[in-house]
Amino acid sequence: MGGSNTPKWKVYYDDRPPITSDVASPEDIPPDGIQWIVYQHPEYGPQLLWGAEYYLWIEDRWHGLYLNDLERHLRKLVPALKYGRTTGDAAQAEAYRLGVLEQQSWQ
């Protein structure tokens, strides 16, 4: 991926032909079945990503992510995204009871 006619990235799938930056944007390519990606990193040159659970295009480059990494990136991309917390049955029941009381006080 070094010549002037080389795309910025190329995504390889398990069930379709590869797609390059010459014909689509990262937002427009199919989201499932990615096997590997070759892309031009601005500092380190050509890079190969493979074996990740998720692939994310951010800051003009691809990132190969696993579930815990995805959460960290989501927090950056979507500041209004908040996370729930699972608790034990008693604490969950009490939280729900208090929530219902709060909801009723709004009516």
N, C-alpha and C positions, 0 to 999 in steps of 0.2 A: 504494500500500500504506500509506495513512496513516490510514484510519478505524479505529474500534474493532472493526469486524467483519472487518478485514483479517488474513489469516493471517501468521504469522511468516516463512514462505517458501512459494514455489511453484516446482515443478520441471517443466520442459517437456521432453517426449520426442520422438523422431523417429517413433515407431510406436504411441503410446498417448496418451490424454488426460492433461493435467497433473495433478499430485498436490500437495496442499497440506498444511501442518502441521495443518490442521483434521481431517484424516482418517488421517494416518500419522505415524510418527516417522521420522527420517532413516535409522535402521537397517532399517526395514521397507519402504522403497520399492525398486522395481526398480533394480539397479545399472548397467544398460547402456542406451545410447541417449540419454543426457541431452544436450539441445541448449543449454539455458540455464536459469539459476536467478535468480529475483528473491527477495531476502530483506531483512529489516529489520536493519540493522547497529545495535548499541546506541549507537554514538557518531555515525555518519555518515548515518544514515537509510537509505532504500531503495537497494539496490545490485543491479547486474546482473552476473552472471558468465556468460561464454560463451567457447567456443573452447578450453577447457582439456582436457587429456588425462584428468584425474581431478578429482573433486569430493569434498571431505572436510568432514564436519560435525564441528567441534571447538570447544570453548570458546564454545558457544551461537551459532555462526555458520558459514556456508559458506565454504570456501576453494577457489579454482580452482587446480589444481596441474599441474605437468609432472613428468616422471619424477624429475628431480633434486630437486624440492621434496618429492615423495612420500617419498623416502628420509629426508630430514631430519625430516619429521613422524612417520614410522614409528619412528624412533629415540626420539622423545619418548613415543610411545604404548605402545611395546613395548620396555621397557628390556632385556629378555633377548634381543632380536633382534640377531644378530651377522652380519657379512658376511664371505664368503670372498674370496679374492684369487686372480686368475689370474696365473700366472707362466709363464716359458718352459718348454719341454719338460724340460730337464735338471733344473731346480729343482723342477718338479712331480714328476718321477720320484723324486728324492731325498726330497722331503717324504713321498711315498707310502711309500717304502721304510722311512723312520723311523717312520711311523705304523703300518705292519704290525709292525715290531719291538716297538713299544710295546704294541700290541694283544696280541701273543703273550706278552709279559711279564706280562700280567694273568691269563693262564690258569693 
